[in-house]
């Protein structure tokens, strides 16, 4: 288990196969399916396959990927903290630079956790991997994601078709 960063309220670490049940829950959220995609992850085996061929492969190939976001609870050890979402840097063949991706369980939305996690992951990832540019893409009608990206310093650069939908393309450059 590799720790990526910590904030006042969150622990951010790499995903492991032990996170399979959480992945099933998150990837079947209505908002995940609507704004990201239906990854067809319904069983434990599907989740293990998703983890092995997604985040774990990304760690191996690029040194970064999606991470699990855990609520920092002072009374429990890290192994038993509550997972609330995922956030991390991704490398997609369709984009020239890594991009920031995130998704949270509905009950943890609109509490500032996504902003806190995204800002922390972005800064830690850029520093650790010597990146000067990170992109982000989000559907045009995903108002919360569009606001979050602007709030943490991304600049809207235009739109592009990606996976069959028009998306806003944002860019973040280190100072």
N, C-alpha and C positions, 0 to 999 in steps of 0.2 A: 504494500500500500504506500504510494508516494504522495506526500503532501505537496500541493501546489501553492496554496496560500491560505491565510486566515484573515478574517475581518473581525470587527467587534461582535458580530452575531453569527458568523458562518465559518465553517471549515470546508475547504475545497481540496479534494484529493482525486487521484486517478480512479477510474472505475475498475472493478475486479469482477470476476465471475460470480462472486458472492452477492453482487447487486442485481442479479437476474430478475428476482421477483419485483423489485422496484422498477426496473426497466419495462416489464410487462405493464405495470400500472401506468407509468408515465406515457409510454408510446400509444396507449389506448385512450388517453384523455381526448375529449372532443376537440379541444383547442389544438392539440398536437396534430391530430389528423387533418383538421381544417387548414391550419397555417403552415404546417411543415409537410407531412405526408403520412399516409397509412403504410407503415413499414411491415404490416402483417406479422407482428410479433404477438402471438396469443398464448404460447406455451413456454415452459421453462426451456425446452430445447431451442425454440425460436429465439429466446432472449440470449442464451449462450451463443448461438450462431451470430446474432447481431453484435454482441460484445466482441467476439473473437475477430469478426471480419470488419468491424467498424472501429470503435475506440481503441481496442487493444492492438489492432493492426496499425492504426495511426500512430500510437506511441512508438511502436517498433520502427515504422518507416520514416516518421518525421520528428519524433521526440515530443510531440504534443497531440492533443485530441480532446474529445469531450470529457469532462470531469463531473463527478457527483458533488452536489452542493448539500451540505449537512447543516442542520441547525446546531449552533454551539449551545450545549446544555451543560451547565457547570456541575450538575449532580451525576452525570453519567460519563463513562469512558467513551472515547471516540468510536469504538466498535459498535456501540448501541445508540448512537445519535440518530436523529430522524432525517432521512433523505427527503429533500423537497424539490430537487430539480437537477438539471445538468447544464453545464456551461463550459465552453472551451474553444480553442482554436482548431480549425479544420483546414485541410488542404484539398481543394476540389480542382480537378483537371480543367474545369471551365473558367476558373479565375486565376489571374496572374499572381495574386498574393494570398496568403492564408486569410480565412475569414472567421469572424466571431459567430458562434452559434449558441443558442440557449433555449431551454424549455423548462417550465415549472408546473408542478401540480396546481390545479385551479385554486385550492384552498390557501395556497401560499402566494397568490398573485395580489398585486396592489398593496403590498406591505413594504416595498423598497428592497426586497431580497434580490430581485433580478438585477436592479441597478447596482447594488452593492457587489454582487458576484461578478457581473460583467466587467465592471471597472477594475476589480481586483485581478481577475483572470487576464484581462487585456494588458494591464501593466506588468504583471508577473511574466506572462508569456512573451511579451515584446523584449523584456530585459533578458530573460533566460535564453531566448533563441535569436538574439541580436536582430530583431525585426524593426524596420523603420516604417512599414506600411502594413495595415491590416484592413481588410474589407469586411462588409457585412451586407447581406441581402435579405430582404423581407418583402412579403407580398404587399402590394400597394394599399390594400384595405386593412392591414394589420396595424391599426392605430397605436396600440400599446408598444409594439416593437419599434415602430418608427419614432415615437416620442422618446423611448429609452435610448436609442442609438444617438439621437441628437443631444439628449441630456448628458451623455458621457463623453461628448466631443466628436462624434462622427459627423462628417459633412456629406450631404446628398450630392452624388456625382451624376446621377442619371438613372435610367432604367435599362433592364435587359430581360430577355426571355430566358428562363431557366426552368427546366423540368416541366415545360408545357404551360408556364404562367409568367406574366409580366411581374417583375420585381424591381423595387427600388434598390439601387446600389449605393452604399455608403463607403466612405474612406476615412480612416484615422491614420494620421501621420505623427510620429514622435517629433517633439520640438527640437 
